[in-house]
Amino acid sequence: MAAANVSSRAAGWIAPVVVHRGRVVGTWEARGGEPEVTLWPESPPVPADRLDAERARLSSYLKGVGDA
């Protein structure tokens, strides 16, 4: 799946993206107050600890708790 096809959506909507080392490596969307991340298979590996930390930060923001 081409990256442009999943980061650009209908009616000009742009999906939130995951950036690693200055490159877009996937997308995310909020589902039930939690960020659901989809990394692209052709992207380089993203360190799990950093991805988990950002998921926790986004989850707090999406639930309206704390500073994000």
QUIRAHU-V394255 format. One record per backbone hydrogen bond with DSSP energy under -0.5 kcal/mol. CO is the residue of the C=O (numbers start at 1). NH is the residue of the N-H. E is the energy in kcal/mol with one decimal. If there is no record, write none. Layout:
CO,NH,E  CO,NH,E
This chain:
2,5,-0.7  2,6,-0.8  3,6,-0.8  3,7,-1.5  4,8,-1.3  7,9,-0.5  7,15,-2.2  9,12,-0.9  10,13,-1.7  13,9,-3.3  13,15,-0.5  16,28,-1.9  17,19,-0.5  18,25,-3.1  18,26,-0.9  20,23,-1.4  23,20,-2.8  25,40,-2.8  26,18,-2.6  27,38,-3.2  28,16,-0.5  29,36,-3.3  31,34,-1.2  34,31,-3.0  35,37,-0.6  36,29,-1.6  38,27,-2.4  40,43,-1.8  47,51,-2.1  48,52,-2.8  49,53,-1.9  50,54,-2.1  51,55,-2.3  52,56,-2.2  53,57,-2.0  54,58,-2.7  55,59,-2.6  56,60,-2.1  57,61,-2.0  58,62,-3.2  59,63,-1.8  60,65,-3.0  61,64,-1.4
